[in-house]
Amino acid sequence: MKALVFGGSGKVGSAVAWDLAKDDRIKAVGITGRRLDALEKTKKWIGSEKIIPHVVDVNDKAALMALMRRYDAGALAMPDRKTSYKVVHSAVEAGLNIVDMLEEYHRRPDAYETEGLEIPAGKTLDQYGDWIHETAIKNNVTFIDGMGFAPGLSNVTLGEGIRKIDKAEKAIARVGGIPSKKAAANHPLRYMITWAFEHVLREYMIKLKVIKNGKVVEVDAAGDLESFKFDKFGKNEILECAVTPGMPSFIFTRPQLREFAEKTVRWPGHWQGVQTLKECGLLDIGPVLFNGAKIVPREFLLSIITPRLRARDGDTDVCVMYNTLTGKKGGKNVKIEYFMWDVADTKNNISAMARVTGFPVALGLRLLLNGEIKEKGIVPPEDCIKGNIYSWFMKELRKRNIRILEVSNLKK
């Protein structure tokens, strides 16, 4: 079996390749990027001859598809929607089974801040999403869409919870990557960059859909601020979360819910700082005139704040999950909660974000390589990680020291 990782020189992509290279059944792990030196650095870090660097431009469709046909399945760790869709488009045409980690439901592309997403002439966004799905089915392709942390672990756990009860009413996912408490004190907004920060700011500014009172409604990101106490795994921390578009597929796959939202977890004070930046216009993308020149406020802010948000020596990160599901079983009110507190692997130099995003992607890719996922077309995690596959998936996470605690009042 041969696996291909797109964006394999990035932090998350390299974690995917690192995990895959340890599997004796996988004979080759291709990693793609635009710079050979970055790919060779990743290969040296992984320390496996299985790793095969491929310099490829996702805009070169012919070269991209030719490479895809040399592999059995692929994982996408692309930094934005433009590059993600380019690889997805080529993959479904080339007949390559894929798993993507982006917080995007490719069946229903988000209309806000499209990051250069290129739509084929004559198609609307929704028509393009349907074309991807239908082309995948026609070419016998399975596309696990939104596998990682959030979307990913959040979808898988809440999807499992919903299957356990008779009627699911309210599902709230609270997930996020934060600096360690010590590191948070060293950075503005009590935040540290663990993946593409430009994309993070997009998630703070767009409108998104949630379910309220049984209806799908559109709301502003970064609203509905909630404070909660995390007291599992020996922790005792107060955290805050606000709505973001991290699980877009759930709106379409679990429409029976009366309430649904995905919220991003941060240290207290972060969201108040973000709100101030929004109110001041510093997260806007419309050009403004300054000293006779036009500048984009968000780009200007990024140039100033990005160096201050990068990890310093000794800084580590944490990934937190606290999901709740309420509903009924046997006519009685039930509640299921899922907790996770994951830390960086300092021995192997893998961040918590790379672990909880990259390892689920690697597991999804193994399922594709083994032919375990039978559904074709665009398939979100909540619809394919179930039954025996769910049990295997959770067991494999535990092997990687990613522990998810389920707490419920369901009777055994």
Kinemage of the C-alpha trace (Angstrom):
@kinemage 1
@onewidth
@group {chain A} dominant
@subgroup {mainchain}
@vectorlist {calphas} color= white
{ca met a 1} P 0.000 0.000 0.000
{ca lys a 2} L 1.187 3.495 -0.848
{ca ala a 3} L -0.084 6.697 0.792
{ca leu a 4} L 0.282 10.280 -0.405
{ca val a 5} L 0.218 13.299 1.919
{ca phe a 6} L -0.482 16.665 0.299
{ca gly a 7} L 1.142 19.481 2.273
{ca gly a 8} L 3.465 16.948 3.841
{ca ser a 9} L 6.112 19.448 4.894
{ca gly a 10} L 3.765 21.413 7.168
{ca lys a 11} L 3.420 20.694 10.875
{ca val a 12} L 0.198 18.715 10.579
{ca gly a 13} L 1.044 17.076 7.259
{ca ser a 14} L 4.400 15.910 8.570
{ca ala a 15} L 2.663 14.399 11.623
{ca val a 16} L 0.389 12.451 9.264
{ca ala a 17} L 3.400 11.138 7.339
{ca trp a 18} L 5.280 10.355 10.600
{ca asp a 19} L 2.397 8.186 11.784
{ca leu a 20} L 1.906 6.423 8.449
{ca ala a 21} L 5.609 5.603 8.124
{ca lys a 22} L 5.374 3.481 11.288
{ca asp a 23} L 2.852 1.111 9.690
{ca asp a 24} L 4.574 -2.010 8.322
{ca arg a 25} L 1.784 -2.553 5.803
{ca ile a 26} L 2.397 0.824 4.162
{ca lys a 27} L 5.377 0.521 1.835
{ca ala a 28} L 5.675 4.127 0.675
{ca val a 29} L 4.557 7.534 1.977
{ca gly a 30} L 4.744 10.328 -0.564
{ca ile a 31} L 4.825 13.911 0.704
{ca thr a 32} L 4.147 16.900 -1.537
{ca gly a 33} L 5.120 20.539 -1.422
{ca arg a 34} L 6.601 23.308 -3.530
{ca arg a 35} L 10.069 23.295 -1.949
{ca leu a 36} L 12.387 20.309 -2.036
{ca asp a 37} L 14.446 21.544 0.915
{ca ala a 38} L 11.345 21.622 3.163
{ca leu a 39} L 10.326 18.129 2.050
{ca glu a 40} L 13.822 16.763 2.632
{ca lys a 41} L 13.815 18.316 6.100
{ca thr a 42} L 10.577 16.476 6.874
{ca lys a 43} L 12.019 13.210 5.563
{ca lys a 44} L 15.110 13.626 7.748
{ca trp a 45} L 12.945 14.354 10.807
{ca ile a 46} L 10.773 11.269 10.231
{ca gly a 47} L 13.875 9.178 9.605
{ca ser a 48} L 12.295 6.645 7.252
{ca glu a 49} L 13.264 5.591 3.746
{ca lys a 50} L 9.556 5.097 3.067
{ca ile a 51} L 9.197 8.878 2.742
{ca ile a 52} L 9.287 10.008 -0.883
{ca pro a 53} L 9.398 13.797 -1.499
{ca his a 54} L 7.464 15.132 -4.496
{ca val a 55} L 7.803 18.743 -5.583
{ca val a 56} L 4.458 19.594 -7.151
{ca asp a 57} L 2.383 22.702 -7.820
{ca val a 58} L -1.334 22.108 -7.191
{ca asn a 59} L -2.049 24.471 -10.100
{ca asp a 60} L -0.393 21.964 -12.476
{ca lys a 61} L -3.367 19.662 -12.791
{ca ala a 62} L -1.753 17.212 -15.215
{ca ala a 63} L 1.275 16.668 -12.982
{ca leu a 64} L -0.945 16.470 -9.903
{ca met a 65} L -3.195 13.790 -11.388
{ca ala a 66} L -0.234 11.822 -12.727
{ca leu a 67} L 1.232 11.733 -9.211
{ca met a 68} L -2.110 10.702 -7.693
{ca arg a 69} L -2.322 7.677 -9.972
{ca arg a 70} L 0.905 6.332 -8.442
{ca tyr a 71} L -0.682 6.046 -4.980
{ca asp a 72} L -3.552 4.151 -3.370
{ca ala a 73} L -5.028 6.916 -1.188
{ca gly a 74} L -4.227 10.468 -0.142
{ca ala a 75} L -4.489 12.841 2.807
{ca leu a 76} L -4.896 16.591 2.447
{ca ala a 77} L -3.186 19.002 4.842
{ca met a 78} L -3.631 22.128 2.755
{ca pro a 79} L -3.575 25.582 4.385
{ca asp a 80} L -6.623 27.137 2.717
{ca arg a 81} L -9.740 26.488 0.697
{ca lys a 82} L -8.238 27.351 -2.695
{ca thr a 83} L -5.560 24.679 -2.506
{ca ser a 84} L -7.852 22.170 -0.810
{ca tyr a 85} L -10.434 22.359 -3.586
{ca lys a 86} L -7.772 22.127 -6.297
{ca val a 87} L -6.464 18.869 -4.845
{ca val a 88} L -9.970 17.526 -4.177
{ca his a 89} L -11.055 18.360 -7.733
{ca ser a 90} L -8.116 16.485 -9.233
{ca ala a 91} L -8.465 13.548 -6.833
{ca val a 92} L -12.101 12.774 -7.627
{ca glu a 93} L -11.279 12.922 -11.340
{ca ala a 94} L -8.165 10.762 -10.911
{ca gly a 95} L -10.044 8.176 -8.845
{ca leu a 96} L -7.961 8.664 -5.678
{ca asn a 97} L -9.599 8.005 -2.302
{ca ile a 98} L -8.843 10.955 -0.015
{ca val a 99} L -9.289 12.370 3.472
{ca asp a 100} L -9.250 16.150 4.072
{ca met a 101} L -8.846 17.950 7.401
{ca leu a 102} L -10.046 21.457 6.448
{ca glu a 103} L -13.069 22.844 8.336
{ca glu a 104} L -15.091 22.788 5.162
{ca tyr a 105} L -17.948 20.603 3.995
{ca his a 106} L -17.053 20.362 0.335
{ca arg a 107} L -20.597 19.263 -0.547
{ca arg a 108} L -21.797 22.757 0.485
{ca pro a 109} L -18.917 25.232 0.095
{ca asp a 110} L -18.929 28.235 2.413
{ca ala a 111} L -19.695 31.483 0.574
{ca tyr a 112} L -17.686 33.758 2.878
{ca glu a 113} L -14.035 34.737 2.382
{ca thr a 114} L -13.440 32.045 -0.198
{ca glu a 115} L -9.616 32.377 -0.060
{ca gly a 116} L -9.337 32.264 -3.847
{ca leu a 117} L -11.536 29.177 -4.265
{ca glu a 118} L -11.956 28.728 -8.025
{ca ile a 119} L -15.396 27.636 -9.192
{ca pro a 120} L -15.769 26.072 -12.672
{ca ala a 121} L -17.496 28.352 -15.138
{ca gly a 122} L -21.261 28.094 -15.159
{ca lys a 123} L -21.545 26.555 -11.696
{ca thr a 124} L -22.726 27.973 -8.393
{ca leu a 125} L -20.950 27.030 -5.169
{ca asp a 126} L -23.590 24.431 -4.316
{ca gln a 127} L -23.539 23.021 -7.836
{ca tyr a 128} L -19.764 22.689 -7.592
{ca gly a 129} L -20.103 20.832 -4.306
{ca asp a 130} L -22.627 18.467 -5.845
{ca trp a 131} L -20.326 17.966 -8.849
{ca ile a 132} L -17.479 16.910 -6.549
{ca his a 133} L -19.773 14.467 -4.745
{ca glu a 134} L -21.281 13.028 -7.928
{ca thr a 135} L -17.919 12.773 -9.706
{ca ala a 136} L -16.492 10.934 -6.709
{ca ile a 137} L -19.379 8.445 -6.818
{ca lys a 138} L -18.975 7.986 -10.575
{ca asn a 139} L -15.262 7.262 -10.172
{ca asn a 140} L -15.736 4.992 -7.127
{ca val a 141} L -13.995 7.487 -4.807
{ca thr a 142} L -14.466 7.725 -1.052
{ca phe a 143} L -13.790 11.238 0.244
{ca ile a 144} L -13.720 11.458 4.055
{ca asp a 145} L -14.457 15.139 4.449
{ca gly a 146} L -13.465 17.031 7.598
{ca met a 147} L -11.315 14.558 9.512
{ca gly a 148} L -8.914 15.859 12.152
{ca phe a 149} L -9.619 17.634 15.421
{ca ala a 150} L -12.504 19.971 14.625
{ca pro a 151} L -13.932 18.877 12.339
{ca gly a 152} L -12.981 15.298 13.054
{ca leu a 153} L -12.865 14.105 16.659
{ca ser a 154} L -15.781 16.409 17.468
{ca asn a 155} L -17.895 14.892 14.658
{ca val a 156} L -16.909 11.327 15.487
{ca thr a 157} L -17.725 11.556 19.207
{ca leu a 158} L -21.009 13.424 18.887
{ca gly a 159} L -22.001 11.177 15.975
{ca glu a 160} L -21.445 8.148 18.187
{ca gly a 161} L -23.409 9.703 21.040
{ca ile a 162} L -26.382 10.392 18.786
{ca arg a 163} L -26.448 6.745 17.685
{ca lys a 164} L -26.662 5.647 21.339
{ca ile a 165} L -29.906 7.453 22.136
{ca asp a 166} L -33.443 7.525 20.777
{ca lys a 167} L -33.773 11.256 20.223
{ca ala a 168} L -30.916 13.746 20.081
{ca glu a 169} L -31.966 17.286 20.934
{ca lys a 170} L -28.904 19.433 21.626
{ca ala a 171} L -25.269 18.948 20.584
{ca ile a 172} L -22.538 21.449 21.437
{ca ala a 173} L -18.898 20.866 20.512
{ca arg a 174} L -16.281 22.889 22.388
{ca val a 175} L -12.845 22.369 20.901
{ca gly a 176} L -9.665 24.353 20.517
{ca gly a 177} L -5.898 24.555 20.495
{ca ile a 178} L -4.406 26.850 23.134
{ca pro a 179} L -0.934 27.561 24.487
{ca ser a 180} L 0.031 25.898 27.726
{ca lys a 181} L -0.949 28.129 30.624
{ca lys a 182} L 2.693 29.138 31.070
{ca ala a 183} L 3.148 29.945 27.388
{ca ala a 184} L -0.128 31.888 27.207
{ca ala a 185} L 1.332 34.558 29.477
{ca asn a 186} L 4.030 35.268 26.877
{ca his a 187} L 1.761 36.083 23.926
{ca pro a 188} L -0.882 38.664 22.952
{ca leu a 189} L -4.488 37.434 23.127
{ca arg a 190} L -3.204 34.559 25.295
{ca tyr a 191} L -2.785 32.706 22.007
{ca met a 192} L -0.001 30.949 20.117
{ca ile a 193} L 0.058 29.981 16.446
{ca thr a 194} L -0.279 26.233 15.908
{ca trp a 195} L -1.534 26.337 12.303
{ca ala a 196} L -2.329 28.852 9.529
{ca phe a 197} L -3.202 32.004 11.474
{ca glu a 198} L -4.636 33.781 8.438
{ca his a 199} L -7.229 31.017 8.277
{ca val a 200} L -7.912 31.315 12.013
{ca leu a 201} L -8.787 34.997 11.597
{ca arg a 202} L -11.104 34.103 8.733
{ca glu a 203} L -12.942 31.769 11.125
{ca tyr a 204} L -13.382 34.686 13.535
{ca met a 205} L -14.922 37.011 10.961
{ca ile a 206} L -17.298 35.117 8.717
{ca lys a 207} L -20.937 34.272 9.230
{ca leu a 208} L -21.815 30.656 9.915
{ca lys a 209} L -24.811 28.427 10.397
{ca val a 210} L -26.032 26.936 13.654
{ca ile a 211} L -29.285 25.280 14.678
{ca lys a 212} L -31.525 27.168 17.099
{ca asn a 213} L -35.026 26.098 18.095
{ca gly a 214} L -34.987 23.494 15.355
{ca lys a 215} L -34.143 25.985 12.600
{ca val a 216} L -30.895 26.611 10.739
{ca val a 217} L -29.921 30.247 11.255
{ca glu a 218} L -26.928 32.329 10.252
{ca val a 219} L -24.928 34.046 12.990
{ca asp a 220} L -21.715 36.036 13.307
{ca ala a 221} L -18.600 34.106 14.260
{ca ala a 222} L -17.022 34.741 17.681
{ca gly a 223} L -20.393 35.304 19.354
{ca asp a 224} L -22.372 33.403 21.996
{ca leu a 225} L -19.467 33.544 24.444
{ca glu a 226} L -19.553 30.789 27.068
{ca ser a 227} L -17.369 30.153 30.104
{ca phe a 228} L -16.934 26.632 31.464
{ca lys a 229} L -14.859 24.681 33.939
{ca phe a 230} L -12.683 21.832 32.714
{ca asp a 231} L -12.066 19.455 35.621
{ca lys a 232} L -11.149 16.131 34.037
{ca phe a 233} L -7.733 14.447 33.676
{ca gly a 234} L -6.585 16.149 36.872
{ca lys a 235} L -7.190 19.654 35.493
{ca asn a 236} L -9.071 22.515 37.082
{ca glu a 237} L -9.235 25.329 34.542
{ca ile a 238} L -11.723 28.005 33.543
{ca leu a 239} L -11.930 28.344 29.772
{ca glu a 240} L -14.079 30.260 27.316
{ca cys a 241} L -15.503 29.414 23.917
{ca ala a 242} L -17.365 31.177 21.114
{ca val a 243} L -19.093 29.962 17.949
{ca thr a 244} L -16.985 29.236 14.877
{ca pro a 245} L -17.568 27.221 11.662
{ca gly a 246} L -15.627 24.111 12.728
{ca met a 247} L -18.222 21.390 12.013
{ca pro a 248} L -20.155 22.529 8.933
{ca ser a 249} L -21.289 19.052 7.875
{ca phe a 250} L -23.427 18.573 11.012
{ca ile a 251} L -25.954 21.138 9.801
{ca phe a 252} L -26.692 18.847 6.858
{ca thr a 253} L -26.172 15.387 8.339
{ca arg a 254} L -27.947 15.873 11.692
{ca pro a 255} L -30.863 18.213 10.858
{ca gln a 256} L -33.040 16.539 13.506
{ca leu a 257} L -31.196 18.446 16.258
{ca arg a 258} L -33.061 21.253 18.006
{ca glu a 259} L -29.809 22.982 18.941
{ca phe a 260} L -26.329 22.679 17.476
{ca ala a 261} L -23.167 24.779 17.514
{ca glu a 262} L -19.436 24.288 17.344
{ca lys a 263} L -17.379 26.582 19.579
{ca thr a 264} L -13.664 27.295 19.684
{ca val a 265} L -11.990 27.084 23.102
{ca arg a 266} L -9.572 29.769 24.279
{ca trp a 267} L -8.099 31.066 27.539
{ca pro a 268} L -10.187 33.790 29.268
{ca gly a 269} L -9.586 37.204 27.742
{ca his a 270} L -8.877 35.996 24.219
{ca trp a 271} L -12.355 36.497 22.811
{ca gln a 272} L -12.687 39.940 24.419
{ca gly a 273} L -9.444 40.945 22.662
{ca val a 274} L -10.711 39.571 19.360
{ca gln a 275} L -13.950 41.513 19.746
{ca thr a 276} L -11.983 44.719 20.284
{ca leu a 277} L -9.963 44.077 17.120
{ca lys a 278} L -13.197 43.469 15.206
{ca glu a 279} L -14.821 46.641 16.495
{ca cys a 280} L -11.739 48.659 15.527
{ca gly a 281} L -11.839 47.287 11.975
{ca leu a 282} L -8.450 45.614 12.265
{ca leu a 283} L -9.777 42.250 11.070
{ca asp a 284} L -11.467 43.698 7.972
{ca ile a 285} L -10.250 42.672 4.517
{ca gly a 286} L -11.543 45.711 2.634
{ca pro a 287} L -8.653 48.048 1.663
{ca val a 288} L -8.460 51.431 3.412
{ca leu a 289} L -6.497 54.546 2.514
{ca phe a 290} L -3.505 55.267 4.758
{ca asn a 291} L -0.944 57.989 3.987
{ca gly a 292} L -1.861 57.922 0.325
{ca ala a 293} L -1.648 54.150 -0.023
{ca lys a 294} L -4.268 51.412 0.243
{ca ile a 295} L -3.711 48.758 2.887
{ca val a 296} L -5.753 45.797 4.055
{ca pro a 297} L -6.243 46.102 7.841
{ca arg a 298} L -6.054 42.365 8.505
{ca glu a 299} L -2.871 41.978 6.470
{ca phe a 300} L -1.311 44.894 8.345
{ca leu a 301} L -2.323 43.376 11.690
{ca leu a 302} L -0.925 39.992 10.661
{ca ser a 303} L 2.427 41.550 9.809
{ca ile a 304} L 2.652 43.009 13.318
{ca ile a 305} L 1.129 40.318 15.475
{ca thr a 306} L 2.317 37.103 13.796
{ca pro a 307} L 5.914 37.303 15.109
{ca arg a 308} L 4.520 37.879 18.616
{ca leu a 309} L 2.293 34.801 18.394
{ca arg a 310} L 4.936 32.337 17.244
{ca ala a 311} L 6.095 29.786 19.792
{ca arg a 312} L 9.184 30.695 21.758
{ca asp a 313} L 11.750 28.186 22.968
{ca gly a 314} L 10.077 25.950 25.500
{ca asp a 315} L 6.514 26.958 24.591
{ca thr a 316} L 4.092 24.071 24.177
{ca asp a 317} L 0.431 23.797 23.281
{ca val a 318} L -2.680 22.006 24.528
{ca cys a 319} L -5.766 20.770 22.684
{ca val a 320} L -9.026 20.744 24.611
{ca met a 321} L -12.371 19.131 23.846
{ca tyr a 322} L -15.584 19.258 25.869
{ca asn a 323} L -18.620 18.113 23.901
{ca thr a 324} L -22.130 17.715 25.262
{ca leu a 325} L -25.129 15.892 23.876
{ca thr a 326} L -28.582 15.855 25.430
{ca gly a 327} L -31.726 14.039 24.375
{ca lys a 328} L -33.963 11.160 25.326
{ca lys a 329} L -33.714 7.404 25.580
{ca gly a 330} L -36.549 5.221 26.723
{ca gly a 331} L -38.542 8.384 27.422
{ca lys a 332} L -35.954 9.680 29.919
{ca asn a 333} L -33.641 12.674 29.667
{ca val a 334} L -30.045 11.648 28.942
{ca lys a 335} L -26.732 13.449 28.677
{ca ile a 336} L -23.434 12.314 27.160
{ca glu a 337} L -20.203 14.288 27.482
{ca tyr a 338} L -16.826 13.838 25.795
{ca phe a 339} L -13.623 15.248 27.281
{ca met a 340} L -10.045 15.483 25.990
{ca trp a 341} L -6.934 17.328 27.189
{ca asp a 342} L -3.974 16.562 24.949
{ca val a 343} L -0.445 17.974 25.262
{ca ala a 344} L 2.517 18.253 22.935
{ca asp a 345} L 4.899 15.343 22.410
{ca thr a 346} L 8.134 17.138 23.277
{ca lys a 347} L 10.230 13.997 22.789
{ca asn a 348} L 9.304 13.748 19.102
{ca asn a 349} L 8.685 17.482 18.646
{ca ile a 350} L 5.023 17.082 17.667
{ca ser a 351} L 2.607 19.736 18.870
{ca ala a 352} L -0.701 18.810 20.453
{ca met a 353} L -2.476 20.352 17.457
{ca ala a 354} L -0.441 18.243 15.032
{ca arg a 355} L -1.199 15.133 17.119
{ca val a 356} L -4.960 15.497 17.442
{ca thr a 357} L -5.357 16.682 13.846
{ca gly a 358} L -2.736 14.635 12.052
{ca phe a 359} L -3.198 11.265 13.754
{ca pro a 360} L -6.974 11.038 13.093
{ca val a 361} L -6.219 11.891 9.450
{ca ala a 362} L -3.632 9.094 9.324
{ca leu a 363} L -6.189 6.698 10.811
{ca gly a 364} L -8.774 7.795 8.247
{ca leu a 365} L -6.241 7.157 5.487
{ca arg a 366} L -5.584 3.651 6.836
{ca leu a 367} L -9.306 2.941 6.658
{ca leu a 368} L -9.280 4.008 3.012
{ca leu a 369} L -6.217 1.903 2.222
{ca asn a 370} L -7.838 -1.130 3.854
{ca gly a 371} L -11.171 -0.598 2.092
{ca glu a 372} L -13.009 -0.323 5.415
{ca ile a 373} L -15.159 2.669 4.400
{ca lys a 374} L -17.748 1.447 1.906
{ca glu a 375} L -19.591 4.717 1.276
{ca lys a 376} L -18.705 6.615 -1.902
{ca gly a 377} L -18.715 10.313 -2.619
{ca ile a 378} L -18.281 12.981 0.070
{ca val a 379} L -18.652 11.264 3.451
{ca pro a 380} L -18.265 13.228 6.730
{ca pro a 381} L -16.676 11.484 9.748
{ca glu a 382} L -19.940 11.216 11.696
{ca asp a 383} L -21.344 9.016 8.932
{ca cys a 384} L -18.449 6.580 8.445
{ca ile a 385} L -16.649 6.212 11.797
{ca lys a 386} L -19.232 3.999 13.460
{ca gly a 387} L -19.772 0.529 14.871
{ca asn a 388} L -16.634 -1.618 14.868
{ca ile a 389} L -14.756 1.123 13.031
{ca tyr a 390} L -15.484 3.540 15.887
{ca ser a 391} L -14.180 1.038 18.430
{ca trp a 392} L -11.011 0.498 16.383
{ca phe a 393} L -10.562 4.242 15.887
{ca met a 394} L -10.765 5.021 19.607
{ca lys a 395} L -8.409 2.134 20.428
{ca glu a 396} L -5.863 3.485 17.940
{ca leu a 397} L -6.118 6.968 19.463
{ca arg a 398} L -5.357 5.499 22.880
{ca lys a 399} L -2.272 3.787 21.436
{ca arg a 400} L -1.104 7.288 20.515
{ca asn a 401} L -1.890 8.512 24.032
{ca ile a 402} L -4.856 10.572 22.828
{ca arg a 403} L -7.466 9.836 25.456
{ca ile a 404} L -11.126 10.752 25.119
{ca leu a 405} L -13.293 10.321 28.204
{ca glu a 406} L -16.992 9.589 27.741
{ca val a 407} L -19.284 10.414 30.693
{ca ser a 408} L -23.019 9.758 30.560
{ca asn a 409} L -26.080 8.950 32.637
{ca leu a 410} L -27.061 6.131 30.279
{ca lys a 411} L -27.759 2.901 32.091
{ca lys a 412} L -25.514 0.040 31.120
